[in-house]
């Protein structure tokens, strides 16, 4: 069992059986931040070597030394399920998934006031994809802080997934430390801003298909269907393929493109404009 997992297990035990002398009043640490009683207990039980590792990660994110980070949650955010079936980052990943989407949404809303909701959805689907989140995780070297079993570490096929999951879990831990985005947007915004600018320069990178799929799954727990026809056999024709997107027996959109993929994206864009607005 890793050092971080031991600390996390200690935290859970103490939460279930809090010391008798502990009251419900907040604890003020030496930096002036108000912590819950359980946070003060955890600060005394986390392994010092693990604490230093987590502090280095926080510094990489550009956060101040006195940032009100809940170290127990950050430690848990870096504990892979292969280490423990019950004490791992799964729940924090669930929270972080929503928070990453919220951070991306706020940035798009504030920075691009004239963009359509459909464009917002298509761009956000790229920003929050596993591929992008795993890339960001690699930039910060999250793999070296992640506690995972040797069998999981030796599986290259799971690398993208575990990095993206750990990234979301860290975001979830930071959000729950303050219940705001103050520990997240200062370092995440520049990445999302750069990526958004790249996407806007190349509209083909906007993922309208994923955005439409997210919408149909969220509202109806079902997927759209694409029907393709080749309308012109000439390869260079911009409208070589025509795609229709259908959902629950209704045609939501139609689009043309040089490739099947481009035609489907065009159809999904038209469908998004219909279901959530231009």
C-alpha beads as a LAMMPS data file, in Angstrom:
LAMMPS data file: protein, C-alpha beads

278 atoms
277 bonds

1 atom types
1 bond types

-500.0 500.0 xlo xhi
-500.0 500.0 ylo yhi
-500.0 500.0 zlo zhi

Masses

1 110.0

Atoms # bond

1 1 1 0.000 0.000 0.000
2 1 1 1.388 3.424 -0.963
3 1 1 2.074 6.261 1.427
4 1 1 -0.795 8.348 0.062
5 1 1 -3.243 5.473 0.370
6 1 1 -2.249 4.886 3.991
7 1 1 -2.895 8.535 4.734
8 1 1 -6.238 8.429 2.965
9 1 1 -7.260 5.323 4.917
10 1 1 -6.257 7.071 8.134
11 1 1 -8.435 10.037 7.214
12 1 1 -11.483 7.854 6.631
13 1 1 -10.978 6.076 9.957
14 1 1 -10.727 9.379 11.785
15 1 1 -13.811 10.773 10.057
16 1 1 -15.804 7.743 11.166
17 1 1 -14.426 7.946 14.731
18 1 1 -13.489 11.600 15.420
19 1 1 -11.573 12.342 18.626
20 1 1 -13.770 13.214 21.574
21 1 1 -12.023 16.538 22.158
22 1 1 -12.825 17.803 18.683
23 1 1 -15.728 20.227 18.377
24 1 1 -17.509 21.478 15.267
25 1 1 -15.844 24.889 15.212
26 1 1 -13.434 25.604 12.347
27 1 1 -9.719 25.274 12.900
28 1 1 -7.464 28.228 11.977
29 1 1 -4.114 27.038 10.673
30 1 1 -0.844 28.951 10.975
31 1 1 -1.475 30.686 7.635
32 1 1 -4.836 32.050 8.669
33 1 1 -7.036 29.745 6.580
34 1 1 -10.186 28.309 8.109
35 1 1 -10.153 24.529 7.936
36 1 1 -12.591 21.891 9.063
37 1 1 -11.598 19.862 12.139
38 1 1 -10.973 16.865 9.906
39 1 1 -8.500 18.816 7.794
40 1 1 -6.480 19.715 10.873
41 1 1 -6.354 16.042 11.868
42 1 1 -5.242 15.023 8.395
43 1 1 -2.419 17.545 8.357
44 1 1 -0.953 15.642 11.304
45 1 1 -1.246 12.195 9.682
46 1 1 -0.183 12.596 6.038
47 1 1 3.318 11.281 5.427
48 1 1 5.834 14.162 5.221
49 1 1 7.445 12.744 2.069
50 1 1 4.089 12.562 0.338
51 1 1 3.253 16.070 1.528
52 1 1 6.416 17.393 -0.137
53 1 1 5.486 15.644 -3.376
54 1 1 2.054 17.222 -3.368
55 1 1 3.504 20.640 -2.578
56 1 1 5.800 20.361 -5.600
57 1 1 2.811 19.583 -7.792
58 1 1 0.904 22.577 -6.439
59 1 1 3.925 24.751 -7.212
60 1 1 3.964 23.413 -10.783
61 1 1 0.368 24.553 -11.122
62 1 1 1.511 28.034 -10.173
63 1 1 -0.476 28.184 -6.955
64 1 1 0.833 30.126 -3.985
65 1 1 2.446 28.306 -1.080
66 1 1 -0.389 29.383 1.199
67 1 1 -3.167 28.313 -1.185
68 1 1 -5.990 26.679 0.825
69 1 1 -5.510 23.221 -0.661
70 1 1 -7.051 20.276 1.160
71 1 1 -4.099 17.921 0.993
72 1 1 -6.118 14.834 1.828
73 1 1 -8.273 15.337 -1.240
74 1 1 -5.279 16.077 -3.463
75 1 1 -3.602 12.905 -2.233
76 1 1 -6.764 10.917 -2.924
77 1 1 -6.990 12.487 -6.395
78 1 1 -3.684 10.839 -7.216
79 1 1 -4.583 7.371 -5.949
80 1 1 -5.442 5.028 -8.818
81 1 1 -8.173 2.383 -8.332
82 1 1 -5.523 -0.312 -8.795
83 1 1 -4.181 0.676 -5.365
84 1 1 -7.482 0.271 -3.575
85 1 1 -10.972 -0.639 -4.697
86 1 1 -12.568 1.571 -2.052
87 1 1 -10.085 4.414 -1.505
88 1 1 -9.221 5.962 -4.869
89 1 1 -9.859 8.944 -7.103
90 1 1 -13.114 7.758 -8.699
91 1 1 -15.445 10.109 -6.810
92 1 1 -13.142 13.100 -7.210
93 1 1 -12.904 12.339 -10.923
94 1 1 -16.708 12.470 -11.080
95 1 1 -16.662 15.937 -9.502
96 1 1 -13.727 17.083 -11.610
97 1 1 -15.422 16.053 -14.842
98 1 1 -18.195 18.561 -14.154
99 1 1 -15.794 21.245 -12.916
100 1 1 -13.550 21.032 -15.991
101 1 1 -16.618 21.505 -18.171
102 1 1 -17.718 24.460 -16.049
103 1 1 -14.281 26.091 -16.263
104 1 1 -14.250 25.663 -20.038
105 1 1 -17.794 27.027 -20.313
106 1 1 -16.983 30.118 -18.251
107 1 1 -13.885 30.845 -20.319
108 1 1 -15.762 30.522 -23.619
109 1 1 -18.652 32.651 -22.372
110 1 1 -16.355 35.418 -21.127
111 1 1 -13.927 35.418 -24.049
112 1 1 -16.137 34.813 -27.084
113 1 1 -19.447 36.616 -26.469
114 1 1 -20.439 36.491 -30.146
115 1 1 -19.989 32.745 -30.625
116 1 1 -23.037 30.520 -30.962
117 1 1 -24.036 27.995 -28.331
118 1 1 -23.381 25.277 -30.891
119 1 1 -19.830 26.538 -31.353
120 1 1 -19.383 26.641 -27.578
121 1 1 -20.475 23.017 -27.330
122 1 1 -18.254 21.882 -30.200
123 1 1 -15.162 23.632 -28.840
124 1 1 -15.783 22.482 -25.282
125 1 1 -16.093 18.873 -26.400
126 1 1 -12.507 19.118 -27.645
127 1 1 -11.177 20.934 -24.572
128 1 1 -12.551 18.352 -22.134
129 1 1 -11.690 15.271 -24.204
130 1 1 -9.495 12.573 -22.689
131 1 1 -6.850 13.274 -25.317
132 1 1 -6.480 16.933 -24.327
133 1 1 -6.701 16.324 -20.578
134 1 1 -4.078 13.574 -20.820
135 1 1 -1.798 15.962 -22.710
136 1 1 -2.195 18.562 -19.972
137 1 1 -1.505 15.897 -17.353
138 1 1 1.719 15.034 -19.157
139 1 1 2.752 18.686 -19.257
140 1 1 2.557 18.789 -15.463
141 1 1 4.175 15.374 -15.043
142 1 1 1.228 13.907 -13.152
143 1 1 2.396 10.354 -13.801
144 1 1 5.245 10.719 -11.309
145 1 1 2.807 11.719 -8.539
146 1 1 0.206 9.053 -9.307
147 1 1 -0.031 6.104 -6.920
148 1 1 -0.851 2.974 -8.918
149 1 1 -0.105 -0.726 -8.870
150 1 1 2.781 -2.038 -11.029
151 1 1 0.329 -3.984 -13.188
152 1 1 -1.524 -0.781 -14.091
153 1 1 1.693 1.143 -14.669
154 1 1 2.852 -1.531 -17.113
155 1 1 -0.284 -1.208 -19.263
156 1 1 0.415 1.415 -21.963
157 1 1 -3.124 1.091 -23.328
158 1 1 -4.542 2.615 -20.163
159 1 1 -2.149 5.544 -19.972
160 1 1 -4.367 8.156 -21.628
161 1 1 -7.394 7.164 -19.591
162 1 1 -5.641 7.173 -16.215
163 1 1 -3.902 10.491 -16.914
164 1 1 -7.164 12.136 -17.973
165 1 1 -8.963 10.642 -14.977
166 1 1 -6.259 11.815 -12.564
167 1 1 -6.345 15.288 -14.100
168 1 1 -10.094 15.527 -13.542
169 1 1 -9.692 14.189 -10.010
170 1 1 -7.113 16.874 -9.193
171 1 1 -9.458 19.546 -10.503
172 1 1 -12.199 18.027 -8.359
173 1 1 -9.963 18.096 -5.283
174 1 1 -9.009 21.727 -5.842
175 1 1 -12.623 22.711 -6.372
176 1 1 -13.738 21.010 -3.169
177 1 1 -10.946 22.773 -1.284
178 1 1 -12.718 26.127 -1.716
179 1 1 -15.967 25.309 -3.582
180 1 1 -14.909 27.904 -6.161
181 1 1 -12.730 27.924 -9.278
182 1 1 -10.085 30.160 -7.675
183 1 1 -7.529 27.332 -7.469
184 1 1 -8.281 26.119 -10.999
185 1 1 -8.843 28.830 -13.569
186 1 1 -5.584 30.757 -13.003
187 1 1 -3.539 27.844 -14.382
188 1 1 -6.148 26.079 -16.549
189 1 1 -7.422 29.127 -18.461
190 1 1 -4.171 29.735 -20.393
191 1 1 -4.215 26.162 -21.703
192 1 1 -7.866 26.321 -22.716
193 1 1 -7.356 29.771 -24.259
194 1 1 -4.454 28.556 -26.406
195 1 1 -6.309 25.443 -27.482
196 1 1 -9.458 27.410 -28.303
197 1 1 -7.508 29.814 -30.501
198 1 1 -5.980 26.865 -32.357
199 1 1 -9.421 25.326 -32.853
200 1 1 -10.877 28.585 -34.161
201 1 1 -8.046 28.848 -36.692
202 1 1 -8.943 25.379 -37.972
203 1 1 -12.745 24.918 -37.814
204 1 1 -12.348 21.273 -38.829
205 1 1 -11.090 20.615 -35.300
206 1 1 -14.406 21.637 -33.758
207 1 1 -16.164 18.445 -32.739
208 1 1 -19.853 18.970 -33.436
209 1 1 -20.491 15.217 -33.469
210 1 1 -19.286 14.763 -29.904
211 1 1 -21.188 17.849 -28.787
212 1 1 -24.425 16.546 -30.324
213 1 1 -23.855 13.121 -28.792
214 1 1 -23.383 14.716 -25.365
215 1 1 -26.668 16.581 -25.795
216 1 1 -28.695 13.546 -26.884
217 1 1 -27.226 11.369 -24.137
218 1 1 -27.812 14.007 -21.475
219 1 1 -31.440 14.584 -22.465
220 1 1 -32.552 11.218 -23.834
221 1 1 -29.769 8.719 -23.019
222 1 1 -29.620 7.768 -26.679
223 1 1 -27.319 8.347 -29.664
224 1 1 -28.020 10.021 -33.019
225 1 1 -27.795 8.102 -36.286
226 1 1 -25.892 9.287 -39.379
227 1 1 -26.932 8.361 -42.919
228 1 1 -24.367 8.948 -45.660
229 1 1 -24.663 9.155 -49.439
230 1 1 -22.029 9.910 -52.049
231 1 1 -23.565 12.656 -54.145
232 1 1 -20.559 13.249 -56.399
233 1 1 -17.795 10.715 -57.155
234 1 1 -15.220 13.447 -57.844
235 1 1 -12.737 13.335 -54.944
236 1 1 -11.930 17.047 -55.018
237 1 1 -15.563 18.099 -54.806
238 1 1 -16.250 19.996 -51.584
239 1 1 -19.730 18.447 -51.473
240 1 1 -18.799 14.889 -52.438
241 1 1 -20.671 13.378 -49.492
242 1 1 -24.001 14.254 -47.944
243 1 1 -24.821 13.249 -44.386
244 1 1 -28.104 13.344 -42.548
245 1 1 -28.338 13.037 -38.794
246 1 1 -31.465 11.387 -37.425
247 1 1 -32.688 11.092 -33.870
248 1 1 -35.827 9.349 -32.655
249 1 1 -37.259 9.175 -36.153
250 1 1 -36.645 12.849 -36.928
251 1 1 -34.029 14.370 -39.211
252 1 1 -32.175 16.975 -37.179
253 1 1 -29.686 18.176 -39.744
254 1 1 -27.973 17.698 -43.075
255 1 1 -24.505 18.617 -44.266
256 1 1 -22.056 18.171 -47.105
257 1 1 -18.319 17.673 -47.176
258 1 1 -15.339 16.412 -49.134
259 1 1 -15.037 13.438 -46.778
260 1 1 -17.542 11.350 -44.855
261 1 1 -16.219 12.792 -41.608
262 1 1 -16.581 16.376 -42.830
263 1 1 -20.137 15.727 -44.005
264 1 1 -21.110 14.217 -40.648
265 1 1 -19.591 17.150 -38.781
266 1 1 -21.544 19.564 -40.984
267 1 1 -24.756 17.643 -40.325
268 1 1 -24.080 17.616 -36.579
269 1 1 -23.447 21.368 -36.643
270 1 1 -26.805 21.936 -38.336
271 1 1 -28.488 19.663 -35.801
272 1 1 -26.932 21.501 -32.855
273 1 1 -28.150 24.806 -34.236
274 1 1 -31.642 23.330 -34.331
275 1 1 -31.745 21.762 -30.864
276 1 1 -29.783 24.268 -28.774
277 1 1 -29.754 27.401 -30.896
278 1 1 -27.427 29.269 -33.228

Bonds

1 1 1 2
2 1 2 3
3 1 3 4
4 1 4 5
5 1 5 6
6 1 6 7
7 1 7 8
8 1 8 9
9 1 9 10
10 1 10 11
11 1 11 12
12 1 12 13
13 1 13 14
14 1 14 15
15 1 15 16
16 1 16 17
17 1 17 18
18 1 18 19
19 1 19 20
20 1 20 21
21 1 21 22
22 1 22 23
23 1 23 24
24 1 24 25
25 1 25 26
26 1 26 27
27 1 27 28
28 1 28 29
29 1 29 30
30 1 30 31
31 1 31 32
32 1 32 33
33 1 33 34
34 1 34 35
35 1 35 36
36 1 36 37
37 1 37 38
38 1 38 39
39 1 39 40
40 1 40 41
41 1 41 42
42 1 42 43
43 1 43 44
44 1 44 45
45 1 45 46
46 1 46 47
47 1 47 48
48 1 48 49
49 1 49 50
50 1 50 51
51 1 51 52
52 1 52 53
53 1 53 54
54 1 54 55
55 1 55 56
56 1 56 57
57 1 57 58
58 1 58 59
59 1 59 60
60 1 60 61
61 1 61 62
62 1 62 63
63 1 63 64
64 1 64 65
65 1 65 66
66 1 66 67
67 1 67 68
68 1 68 69
69 1 69 70
70 1 70 71
71 1 71 72
72 1 72 73
73 1 73 74
74 1 74 75
75 1 75 76
76 1 76 77
77 1 77 78
78 1 78 79
79 1 79 80
80 1 80 81
81 1 81 82
82 1 82 83
83 1 83 84
84 1 84 85
85 1 85 86
86 1 86 87
87 1 87 88
88 1 88 89
89 1 89 90
90 1 90 91
91 1 91 92
92 1 92 93
93 1 93 94
94 1 94 95
95 1 95 96
96 1 96 97
97 1 97 98
98 1 98 99
99 1 99 100
100 1 100 101
101 1 101 102
102 1 102 103
103 1 103 104
104 1 104 105
105 1 105 106
106 1 106 107
107 1 107 108
108 1 108 109
109 1 109 110
110 1 110 111
111 1 111 112
112 1 112 113
113 1 113 114
114 1 114 115
115 1 115 116
116 1 116 117
117 1 117 118
118 1 118 119
119 1 119 120
120 1 120 121
121 1 121 122
122 1 122 123
123 1 123 124
124 1 124 125
125 1 125 126
126 1 126 127
127 1 127 128
128 1 128 129
129 1 129 130
130 1 130 131
131 1 131 132
132 1 132 133
133 1 133 134
134 1 134 135
135 1 135 136
136 1 136 137
137 1 137 138
138 1 138 139
139 1 139 140
140 1 140 141
141 1 141 142
142 1 142 143
143 1 143 144
144 1 144 145
145 1 145 146
146 1 146 147
147 1 147 148
148 1 148 149
149 1 149 150
150 1 150 151
151 1 151 152
152 1 152 153
153 1 153 154
154 1 154 155
155 1 155 156
156 1 156 157
157 1 157 158
158 1 158 159
159 1 159 160
160 1 160 161
161 1 161 162
162 1 162 163
163 1 163 164
164 1 164 165
165 1 165 166
166 1 166 167
167 1 167 168
168 1 168 169
169 1 169 170
170 1 170 171
171 1 171 172
172 1 172 173
173 1 173 174
174 1 174 175
175 1 175 176
176 1 176 177
177 1 177 178
178 1 178 179
179 1 179 180
180 1 180 181
181 1 181 182
182 1 182 183
183 1 183 184
184 1 184 185
185 1 185 186
186 1 186 187
187 1 187 188
188 1 188 189
189 1 189 190
190 1 190 191
191 1 191 192
192 1 192 193
193 1 193 194
194 1 194 195
195 1 195 196
196 1 196 197
197 1 197 198
198 1 198 199
199 1 199 200
200 1 200 201
201 1 201 202
202 1 202 203
203 1 203 204
204 1 204 205
205 1 205 206
206 1 206 207
207 1 207 208
208 1 208 209
209 1 209 210
210 1 210 211
211 1 211 212
212 1 212 213
213 1 213 214
214 1 214 215
215 1 215 216
216 1 216 217
217 1 217 218
218 1 218 219
219 1 219 220
220 1 220 221
221 1 221 222
222 1 222 223
223 1 223 224
224 1 224 225
225 1 225 226
226 1 226 227
227 1 227 228
228 1 228 229
229 1 229 230
230 1 230 231
231 1 231 232
232 1 232 233
233 1 233 234
234 1 234 235
235 1 235 236
236 1 236 237
237 1 237 238
238 1 238 239
239 1 239 240
240 1 240 241
241 1 241 242
242 1 242 243
243 1 243 244
244 1 244 245
245 1 245 246
246 1 246 247
247 1 247 248
248 1 248 249
249 1 249 250
250 1 250 251
251 1 251 252
252 1 252 253
253 1 253 254
254 1 254 255
255 1 255 256
256 1 256 257
257 1 257 258
258 1 258 259
259 1 259 260
260 1 260 261
261 1 261 262
262 1 262 263
263 1 263 264
264 1 264 265
265 1 265 266
266 1 266 267
267 1 267 268
268 1 268 269
269 1 269 270
270 1 270 271
271 1 271 272
272 1 272 273
273 1 273 274
274 1 274 275
275 1 275 276
276 1 276 277
277 1 277 278
